[in-house]
Amino acid sequence: MPTLSGSPAMGRSPWRRSFVRLAAVAFLTTSLFPSRIVAQGPAYESAYDADATPTSSEASQTSSAASVTHTVEVGRGDHKFRPDVIQAEAGDVIEFRFYPTKHSVVRAEYGDPCIPYEMTGRGKVGFFSGFFQQDTILDDPPTWHLPINDTDPAFFYCSAPGSCTDWGMVGVINPNATVSLERQREWAEESSYQLNPGEPFPAEGSGSPSSDADSYGSEDDDSDDDHDDHAHHGLSAGAIAGISIGAAAVVIIAGGLFFWMGRRPVAKEQARRSATVAPHPDPYASTGFAPVKQHPPADYRRSEMSGVSYAEVPPYSEGYDEGRMSPAQGGLASPGSPPYNPDYANPYATQ
């Protein structure tokens, strides 16, 4: 009978099928959980439908019956917005033109100059351009467009490292008598930290976020035109933990599924082979032979020829000399042997 390990069905086919299943699970895992995860962040465009697609250079201010385009230079030669105060009507568009080295535009609340607007209260919606990395002043730099939907005051700042807290790089759209850009700039320079959209508040006593804006904008540093229809946003600590737990759960489930699928054919084959093996015979079952008749033990002392029992014959005849020794026995007396007679011929004697 072939052994279990030598079976072709057990040696090749089940494990080949298991490998195919594992490849399918790996493909689904990579499809559902891509290696590069980009968080979309809050919907910054609810009140301001921003268009982050770079466009060609236009006139600094285009007038029409529908709207006016206002141009703002971001970081040209220093850490400033030029102009830093814009008066715009509903329906107008503000075009931000980016210069070296790395800058962004983030909406802020009045009194919180270096914190994203949506982090200053529930239900608030801000805007964020994403980071634009430049190493050369271009005649036609990358641009980002911000449509204006109302005439309420809206402050903004640059979230590049140190731009807000060290340089007071802030601006305002449609200021009124209740707000002051100069006061907002003073508050910015007095701030101990600044945040990007999606970046958590610093821990108590730390005074500044752990990574500031360097690591946040690292993905945008390699390309000048990597700002399509939306900005990339960083992941909070909670989001990173959730993604890690989810990925670990997927790996564990996939491993368990692979093990189960690999063991299932083996268990089936073992059960099939166990069912086909002949059972062991019952050691107490009948051998099938006919019973043998038992006879009493034979009396071997009785002669079959004469019918006389050996027990009835004396050990030697009368006249025999007891104790005589036969020469053939080397002097050892044998009961029942005739006495020594010198007339008897000795067959072993030398002639």
Beta strands, then each sheet from edge to edge (+ up, - down):
strand 1: 61-63
strand 2: 68-74
strand 3: 81-82
strand 4: 85-86
strand 5: 93-98
strand 6: 101-103
strand 7: 106-109
strand 8: 112-116
strand 9: 132-134
strand 10: 143-147
strand 11: 154-157
strand 12: 170-173
sheet 1: 1+ 2- 3+
sheet 2: 1+ 2- 5- 10+
sheet 3: 4+ 12+ 11- 7+ 8-
sheet 4: 6+ 9-
end
